[in-house]
Amino acid sequence: MKKPKLSSIIKKGIPTFLVPAGIATAIVTGEGATGIEAIATIEVSKELWKTGINLISGYIGEKAKEHEIDKFFSEELSKELEKRYGDKSHYLIEIFVNSSDELIKDGKFVDEENFCKIFREEIKKTYKEDIPLEKCIEKDIYKLVTDKFKILAKDLAKKDPKAFRREVIDELENISIKIDEIYEILTKVRIPTIEDKLNKYESKNAELFKSAGPEWIDFERDCVVKRDEVDEIIEKFKNQNMVIMKGNPASGKTVISRSVGYKLANEGKDVYVLELPWDQRGIEEILKLDDLAQKSEVYFLVDNAHLNLTFLHNIVSGLKSVKILISMRDIDVNRQIGLTSGNLVADYFKEENRKKYILSVESINVSDGIIEKFEEINEIEIIDEIKRKLNNKSLWILAWELDTYKKHEDTCKEHKKIDETDFYDTVAKHIEDIGSEVPLELKVNKPENVLLPLSVFYKFEIPVRKKFIEQFADENDIENMIRLNEIREYKTEKRVKYLTLHHSETADVFVKTFQKFGEFGDEVKRKIEKKTGKDWFEGLFHWYIQESPKESVWVIDRIGGSKFIRNLLEENFDKIKEGIEAEEDVEKISLCILSIADESEKLAEKLIKVLNINGGKTVAIFFASTSEREKIDEVVKKICSWPLLGVKYDGPTCVSVQIIIGGDNLLLEHAEDVMNPISNKVWRLLSGDTDVLWRARIDSKLGDKIRIIAVITRSHIFRSN
């Protein structure tokens, strides 16, 4: 018997195939996980209620038919039936085709009872002999189809909320059904959804590697290598609301996070995404997710969370009902935020919690799968000797290596390795080709002029002011590279625009390419060297701090340990001082001064002595260091006798104390010996509205030293962004 096709349902001429009535009811009342929740107690007459349901059914159904329905019946449902029922699926498809006129009445699916009755009668009519179908299979089929329409309904309303309001809600209001809360709640949270992040409605080309990460179509076309961690994370979410995924740069954290989001979205879940530093959202906006979580299951994916652990604390402490997946670098959290900071993120890293909440990610777990997928897509076979030499620690380097192999296959096979020069030549040609094969309005003339300065900074995950990059590159080139998604732009609350690359590992490869080929990017290199009298790499940092002093606080914290940082500090002392004085965040001030002290305690002490204490921001800074722990009392006495502590401070005040103890073992009693007398004196002298935040951490580089910095400020420590 020839197998029927479900797409023939469409060809039978059912233009009014609409969403089941039960689903429309769920949309209006807020029942079920439709994502378009509304109040459930709208008092209207039975006829008006029926009219409202029909309106929403009509809208969703027409949109579904227009955008998705043919694909659903011809591909997705057929595949799902085959997956679930194997050889039995062709029976089900034929029954669907034969009974479609009966299953759809007045443009809507019949209810479950009638659906099951019609389906079972069609089984008996079509197959008079016994066929191997379970008695209750029609209930499973009904659930399969209606679940799909719930997802379609939500997806379409999210895709075009204005049309949803215009064509549905306004019409309902015309007949006295006031359900404005549908639209209000639908548009209440202005945080990107996973559909937004994966360009579900725009992306058309599937690829194995994309600089901005995989898109919806890449998942649909099986261009994303499956990771075991995805199912492990979803399984964890069945019993808990928090999972933290940590790994080295380019280990695949973002891909795993997006894979989780894609899978959950296809199950009808509401998934929102925050990618730092690009998505600038205040904590108040994020906390609205809890409102949605009262009506449906909500997931929140936070990527690059290591860039702002204080903000992460605010998220974790504020969201009570949302399931949160955090992706971050494999940093020592206790060193960065301190064992005593009160930051809730540190609690998840405690030994007793790590197994439950922390998931470590390594690129080696997926590199073989990526190589196999690359060979399959490109119909290339890489010899084993080269495979063994491919980078399995950085997925971005692996991607460039595979691209190099594709372009230089014969040479690679001959030498049984990927030549370093060929590798960087492949990267250089990629940079040069950006914006070359695009419509004229998106053409990029000199992409290297944008990427050279941007890569130098983002190698350290430092966003750069757009105005600064505009000194090296044509403004149209910058704008077109943003449109082409080669670089990213974001704007702070103070309307300052910043640019970044998608990944610091990509930036590192680009920097090494510019260093490999001396003449590549020479226009920008010469300009920097002429302006600063220094090598172009180091010169960029000098130029940036001179031009934007406030950025020095962030720059110094990120490049600590670099071989040129001492020169940067000594030669830009006044600008760094200006930048610290302009900073409002007490935590950033103290961490910046500690970073300076790591390079030179003399410079740190000199800086503190000349900082201008005014403007009602920072009103006192103390710095002390001792090489003998027995002298802790003397250090405390020195800080507590500081003249400014004898002044009465009115209004909200905050004290931040950072204590760093050398050695491999941090003894909390040492930190408490320092903190307790300082806290007692501060609380006696300052107003009652005072926050005291103290942190203790270790740094083996300090040896037997103890380093203390105390900052008093008139602003509270935990800021909302």
TORZATI-769402 format. One record per residue (C-alpha): x, y, z. Coordinates in pm, whole numbers. Layout:
% residues N
east_north_up
X_Y_Z
...
% end
This chain:
% residues 721
east_north_up
0_0_0
132_343_-93
189_565_211
-29_881_213
114_1225_290
-28_1461_550
40_1754_319
-257_1633_116
-479_1772_393
-377_2119_278
-436_2027_-85
-789_1911_-1
-875_2276_40
-913_2361_406
-814_2729_413
-985_2782_746
-777_2533_941
-769_2701_1278
-632_2651_1624
-843_2424_1847
-1107_2608_2047
-966_2483_2374
-638_2650_2300
-805_2981_2224
-976_2956_2560
-641_2901_2726
-506_3212_2557
-792_3426_2680
-804_3293_3035
-435_3251_3096
-465_2875_3151
-185_2658_3019
164_2757_2905
65_2975_2612
277_3273_2710
-9_3514_2636
-156_3511_2983
-450_3727_3088
-686_3760_3380
-908_3457_3425
-1216_3631_3564
-1354_3831_3272
-1729_3854_3320
-1900_3848_2984
-2203_3673_2844
-2167_3325_2702
-2219_3452_2346
-1959_3728_2379
-1718_3481_2534
-1770_3249_2239
-1713_3540_1999
-1387_3626_2174
-1263_3270_2146
-1353_3257_1779
-1171_3584_1711
-850_3460_1867
-893_3119_1703
-940_3289_1370
-634_3509_1404
-402_3238_1526
-539_2989_1277
-502_3215_975
-150_3313_1079
-66_2948_1141
-193_2850_800
-2_3136_639
333_3069_807
361_2721_951
73_2485_893
183_2326_565
531_2264_705
381_2119_1020
167_1863_839
409_1779_560
720_1751_777
698_1785_1152
386_1581_1235
482_1308_989
828_1283_1146
686_1281_1496
437_1008_1409
713_798_1253
935_857_1554
663_751_1799
487_475_1609
736_350_1349
572_140_1077
228_209_1220
257_578_1129
131_535_771
-201_407_907
-237_718_1118
-150_952_833
-411_794_607
-673_821_882
-587_1189_926
-626_1254_554
-954_1066_524
-1119_1221_830
-995_1579_802
-1335_1717_693
-1499_1566_1001
-1222_1670_1240
-1257_2037_1150
-1590_2205_1210
-1655_2577_1155
-1284_2641_1115
-1182_2472_1440
-1083_2129_1560
-1362_1943_1731
-1314_1882_2102
-1121_1583_2233
-1422_1358_2283
-1550_1404_1927
-1198_1392_1783
-1139_1052_1942
-1477_922_1830
-1428_1033_1467
-1071_903_1458
-1170_559_1593
-1465_530_1351
-1236_614_1060
-997_339_1173
-1280_87_1157
-1411_219_824
-1075_237_647
-930_-84_786
-1204_-344_823
-946_-599_919
-765_-568_1250
-464_-337_1248
-199_-304_1520
-312_25_1676
-357_70_2049
-709_146_2171
-627_489_2313
-393_604_2040
-638_875_1925
-596_1055_2259
-222_1066_2208
-271_1202_1857
-507_1474_1979
-259_1583_2245
28_1582_1993
-156_1812_1752
-302_2048_2014
31_2081_2193
184_2189_1865
-83_2455_1821
-22_2592_2169
338_2651_2068
229_2800_1735
-17_3034_1906
243_3168_2146
508_3193_1876
289_3391_1639
168_3634_1905
527_3694_2016
640_3742_1658
390_4017_1586
230_4150_1908
114_4470_1735
-87_4272_1482
-220_4054_1762
-349_4365_1937
-485_4522_1621
-659_4215_1481
-772_4049_1801
-770_4258_2116
-904_4581_1965
-1184_4385_1803
-1268_4219_2133
-1285_4558_2303
-1526_4674_2034
-1770_4411_2156
-1714_4505_2523
-1466_4232_2615
-1195_4418_2811
-892_4190_2808
-623_4448_2762
-407_4262_3012
-329_4005_2744
-131_4260_2550
4_4430_2862
151_4110_3000
270_3992_2660
477_4307_2612
558_4367_2978
904_4211_2975
1142_4373_2731
1413_4111_2759
1513_3919_2443
1352_3579_2401
1547_3278_2275
1359_3323_1947
1502_3676_1922
1856_3565_2004
1849_3282_1751
1700_3505_1478
1417_3258_1432
1222_3479_1195
1510_3626_992
1787_3367_957
1787_3183_625
2131_3021_587
2242_2727_798
2615_2696_874
2834_2485_1100
3022_2789_1236
2890_3142_1287
3084_3416_1464
2772_3523_1654
2688_3166_1757
2428_2924_1619
2088_3046_1502
1746_2881_1493
1792_2754_1139
2125_2593_1232
1945_2382_1493
1664_2300_1249
1909_2190_980
2116_1981_1221
2426_2201_1192
2478_2212_1569
2659_1922_1730
2451_1780_2012
2598_1810_2362
2520_1569_2645
2518_1866_2883
2190_1992_2731
1982_1700_2859
2174_1702_3186
2082_2067_3247
1715_2015_3160
1706_1714_3390
1850_1922_3675
1578_2182_3622
1314_1924_3711
1422_1947_4075
1587_2289_4110
1572_2646_3980
1945_2711_3935
2222_2560_3722
2564_2723_3680
2769_2618_3379
3138_2708_3392
3418_2651_3145
3721_2803_2975
3684_3047_2684
3556_2877_2366
3454_2559_2548
3100_2576_2404
2906_2735_2691
2705_2969_2468
2619_2689_2225
2501_2467_2512
2295_2752_2660
2131_2824_2324
2071_2452_2270
1890_2435_2603
1683_2741_2507
1600_2601_2163
1486_2268_2306
1273_2428_2577
1116_2676_2332
1016_2387_2106
840_2237_2406
637_2556_2446
835_2702_2737
901_3077_2776
1277_3132_2750
1445_3472_2797
1812_3552_2743
2056_3804_2887
2399_3815_2723
2649_4038_2901
2771_4297_2833
2545_4359_2532
2199_4329_2685
2170_4632_2911
1873_4569_3140
1810_4706_3488
1734_4462_3766
1378_4598_3791
1310_4485_3434
1452_4139_3498
1248_4089_3813
929_4119_3603
1004_3765_3489
877_3649_3827
532_3788_3737
525_3573_3424
650_3273_3619
330_3281_3826
138_3187_3512
374_2962_3318
716_2801_3339
983_3064_3267
1352_3007_3199
1623_3275_3208
1961_3217_3041
2243_3449_3157
2559_3435_2945
2903_3580_3031
2786_3619_3390
3145_3646_3517
3160_4000_3378
2935_4136_3654
2907_3917_3963
2740_4190_4168
2463_4220_3908
2440_3840_3905
2389_3846_4283
2096_4085_4235
1942_3851_3976
1987_3537_4185
1855_3699_4503
1563_3870_4325
1414_3595_4104
1223_3345_4314
1016_3145_4064
1225_3152_3746
1457_2872_3641
1802_3027_3579
2089_2891_3370
2411_3085_3430
2707_3054_3191
3043_3190_3306
3417_3158_3276
3593_2906_3496
3708_3170_3740
3786_3135_4109
3468_3292_4241
3591_3302_4598
3901_3494_4497
3705_3740_4286
3416_3822_4517
3554_3702_4847
3448_3438_5094
3274_3696_5311
3110_3922_5055
2748_3816_5109
2718_3756_4733
2478_3462_4692
2661_3335_4384
2948_3221_4608
2709_2994_4800
2655_2773_4496
3031_2716_4470
3062_2585_4825
3185_2227_4839
2853_2092_4965
2660_2258_4675
2894_2213_4379
2773_1871_4266
2411_1982_4262
2444_2323_4097
2776_2344_3909
2832_2187_3568
3183_2199_3420
3210_2222_3041
3510_2122_2830
3557_2164_2455
3723_1823_2433
3381_1668_2499
3250_1788_2163
3552_1849_1938
3533_1499_1780
3166_1553_1700
3240_1890_1537
3514_1735_1323
3279_1457_1211
3003_1707_1131
3252_1920_934
3361_1616_730
3000_1521_663
2886_1867_551
3193_1939_337
3238_1580_211
3599_1591_329
3799_1324_511
4070_1454_744
4357_1211_794
4397_1078_1148
4746_1223_1193
4607_1575_1144
4297_1506_1354
4517_1424_1652
4689_1763_1619
4371_1973_1596
4297_2203_1888
4047_2044_2129
4072_2315_2396
3929_2609_2201
3634_2558_1968
3705_2888_1793
4062_2787_1708
3932_2446_1599
3684_2620_1366
3963_2824_1205
4181_2513_1174
3904_2325_993
3847_2620_762
4222_2628_690
4219_2256_612
3931_2306_370
4118_2582_185
4460_2413_190
4365_2045_188
4644_1926_-43
4916_2114_147
4787_1989_481
4788_1627_361
5135_1664_215
5287_1802_537
5048_1609_765
4974_1922_965
4804_2261_940
5073_2518_868
5072_2819_1105
5113_3070_824
4826_2910_629
4614_2928_946
4666_3302_999
4637_3364_625
4291_3203_636
4193_3433_923
4331_3740_743
4138_3659_427
3823_3609_634
3868_3959_780
3933_4112_437
3625_3941_288
3382_4072_551
3116_4276_375
3246_4203_25
2976_3968_-105
2674_4159_23
2430_4413_-122
2597_4746_-202
2433_4924_93
2605_4681_334
2950_4689_175
3248_4721_412
3559_4876_256
3821_4824_527
3702_4580_794
4057_4548_931
4043_4913_1044
3747_4827_1266
3870_4492_1390
4230_4576_1478
4161_4824_1762
3847_4639_1871
4028_4303_1893
4310_4443_2106
4062_4549_2375
3819_4261_2353
4103_4012_2391
4067_4124_2757
3684_4147_2733
3698_4526_2741
3412_4698_2552
3533_5010_2368
3358_5341_2321
3225_5366_1969
3359_5721_1937
3711_5591_1995
3687_5328_1718
3550_5592_1479
3895_5756_1483
4037_5456_1300
3755_5337_1076
3491_5476_844
3156_5522_1020
2969_5341_740
3202_5043_775
3129_5030_1147
2753_5054_1099
2751_4789_827
2958_4550_1038
2701_4593_1314
2421_4519_1066
2610_4214_937
2645_4097_1298
3024_4086_1273
3056_4317_1574
2811_4418_1846
2693_4752_1979
2520_4835_2305
2421_5154_2483
2442_5223_2856
2179_5402_3063
2385_5719_3019
2354_5679_2640
2723_5594_2586
2767_5355_2291
3015_5068_2313
3141_4814_2061
3263_4458_2114
3333_4137_1927
3123_3829_1995
3396_3640_2176
3729_3719_2341
3885_3407_2188
3802_3539_1840
3962_3869_1937
4277_3686_2047
4303_3504_1711
4252_3834_1525
4524_4008_1732
4772_3729_1659
4687_3757_1289
4762_4131_1292
5086_4056_1476
5179_3780_1230
5150_4000_922
5321_4334_984
5156_4517_693
4808_4389_766
4618_4680_921
4920_4907_873
4703_5218_830
4577_5186_1188
4911_5066_1325
5098_5369_1187
4835_5605_1323
4867_5462_1676
5246_5460_1674
5259_5817_1545
5015_5937_1811
5169_5755_2110
5530_5684_2013
5474_5324_2124
5410_4982_1974
5056_4979_1833
4932_4715_2079
5041_4896_2396
4986_5239_2242
4611_5177_2205
4568_5154_2583
4764_5474_2646
4557_5658_2384
4227_5524_2521
4298_5622_2882
4419_5967_2781
4101_6023_2581
3851_5851_2813
3991_5861_3168
3684_5706_3327
3744_5387_3128
4075_5342_3311
3897_5187_3611
3766_4901_3395
4080_4874_3177
4320_4840_3472
4107_4574_3635
4095_4367_3312
4460_4387_3201
4618_4327_3542
4939_4128_3503
5014_4248_3150
5381_4330_3091
5306_4690_2998
5065_4780_3280
5330_4948_3497
5419_5184_3210
5050_5252_3162
5007_5340_3529
5316_5559_3558
5268_5751_3233
4894_5810_3275
4883_5870_3651
4681_6194_3634
4425_6051_3391
4380_5739_3603
4329_5960_3908
4067_6156_3711
3894_5833_3608
3876_5700_3964
3737_6032_4091
3464_6016_3823
3363_5660_3916
3051_5626_4131
3075_5255_4211
3266_5206_4536
3338_4844_4453
3502_4930_4122
3714_5196_4295
3847_4957_4557
3918_4679_4306
4095_4923_4073
4322_5048_4353
4398_4690_4453
4493_4610_4093
4728_4907_4097
4874_4786_4427
4940_4447_4267
5181_4624_4031
5316_4888_4269
5220_4959_4629
5403_5290_4604
5184_5399_4314
4871_5292_4503
4973_5489_4811
5066_5792_4600
4730_5779_4426
4531_5761_4748
4712_6062_4893
4619_6288_4600
4267_6167_4517
4029_6459_4527
3766_6380_4791
3464_6583_4682
3129_6577_4512
2967_6369_4784
3096_6046_4633
3412_5896_4773
3486_6071_5101
3770_5860_5241
4010_5595_5116
4256_5405_5333
4526_5172_5216
4758_4966_5431
4990_4673_5382
5207_4475_5623
5443_4184_5577
5401_4052_5931
5068_3924_6047
5160_4011_6403
5132_4377_6303
4763_4356_6209
4678_4560_6520
4904_4841_6401
4736_4843_6058
4392_4857_6217
4503_5135_6452
4638_5331_6154
4308_5306_5965
4090_5380_6268
4295_5687_6356
4253_5836_6010
4134_6198_6061
3835_6163_5830
3691_5893_6053
3647_6158_6318
3394_6338_6100
3021_6275_6133
2876_6175_5793
2507_6245_5734
2281_6061_5492
2313_5718_5327
2668_5592_5355
2853_5279_5252
3185_5134_5365
3369_4879_5152
3665_4697_5301
3877_4466_5088
4120_4242_5276
4368_4028_5083
4581_3780_5272
4882_3612_5115
4942_3242_5134
4746_2936_5030
4506_2923_5325
4279_3209_5419
4215_3216_5791
3891_3401_5853
4003_3496_6204
4279_3709_6045
4020_3891_5837
3794_3932_6137
4083_4073_6344
4100_4352_6087
3732_4398_6013
3569_4398_6356
3741_4706_6504
3700_4897_6176
3330_4809_6157
3268_4906_6517
3428_5246_6476
3257_5310_6143
2912_5224_6280
2966_5455_6577
3073_5749_6361
2850_5714_6056
2475_5757_6030
2237_5469_6093
2166_5435_5721
2497_5263_5651
2593_4955_5451
2919_4786_5545
3050_4537_5293
3370_4357_5365
3548_4097_5164
3835_3868_5242
4025_3670_4981
4362_3511_4926
4639_3580_4678
4940_3350_4688
5148_3615_4507
5141_3831_4822
5340_3577_5019
5313_3667_5388
5160_4010_5328
4819_4142_5421
4675_4419_5207
4376_4627_5314
4179_4898_5140
3879_5072_5294
3653_5306_5096
3377_5521_5245
3121_5653_4999
2787_5830_5021
2619_5583_4782
2498_5234_4871
2705_4939_4758
2458_4721_4571
2360_4910_4258
2082_4795_4030
2292_4762_3718
% end
